[in-house]
Amino acid sequence: MSSNICCAWLEHGSLNRAAEELRLSQPSLSRWLNLLEREVGTQLLIRTRRGISLTDAGSLLVERVRPILRQLDLLRDEIGQKGKSELTLGMPLSMQRVVTVPFVEHLSATQPSLKLRIHEGINNALRKWMEEGLLDIGIMTNLEHAPGSFETSPLVRDPLVLVGDEHSGLRMDVPVPLSRIGVAHMILPGRPNVIRAYVENAVVRAGQTYHNKIEAETLSLCLELTRRGLGYTVMPSCALHGRLDEGTELRGAPIFGLSLAWDLCVNRAVCTRSPCGRSLSRCAHL
């Protein structure tokens, strides 16, 4: 209860709103917070006339306790059989257009009672959320290994595409060799981004020099800077759905020999017990 109070406060930024969510009076909530500080032996909140903020210790407590509370929620749902109609998905940003949105539309139409929570992120973020027990089902490249609590199965192999501006001469029906990257100024995220690491390692192994001109940390920014002629980027083909159509000022070509394998990762603790989870897992395989 005490740790849940800190999480509620952080989410709402207000004792009043946190008290409303927890169905406590503000004096009761303040007493709980005082007891929690006494229990852990350090100050968790800084109280001023302007409001309340977390100390470093308070921030650490909230960060560490959230995965634990998530696991307790899962245990409560398992015992009470309440997990049949709620699922949390973790999806790659690159799959938003071609997989995530159509999949959610399908589930909304076929399972209207299903409550969904969807997280989008890069691969290392998805893995972190899996480790923290925040996800029931996730999709990530096999360059990242899912935690042992997840069952993993191959889903699809996706070509990597070199993307340039409208003057680049790239065509989707004409693959380019890896050496084309070796002479290009690249726009990709910094490490530990798995695509950046994969592309850079492949170029170096081929005896080429990798030139990363700009480190841009989001998919949309990489594409926009590429569109403006500042360099080239590399994307899985699923991220380019509708982005290479005529009039978009972007061009692309598959990179010969480079592709990503995506895995479906299913949390055993949730989807083995829940009919809804098993159904969703089967749908994802399709």
Secondary structure, DSSP 8 states (H G I E B T S, - for coil): -HHHHHHHHHHHS-HHHHHHHHT--HHHHHHHHHHHHHHHTS--EEEETTEEEE-HHHHHHHHHHHHHHHHHHHHHHHHHT-GGGEEEEEEEGGGIIIIIHHHHHHHHHH-TT-EEEEEEE-HHHHHHHHHTT--SEEEEETTS---TTEEEEEEEEEEEEEEEETTS--BTTB-B-THHHHTSEEEE--TT-HHHHHHHHHHHHTT---EEEEE--SHHHHHHHHHTTS-BEEEEGGGGTTTSSTTSSEEEEEEEEEEEEEEEEEEHHHHTT-HHHHHHHHHHH-
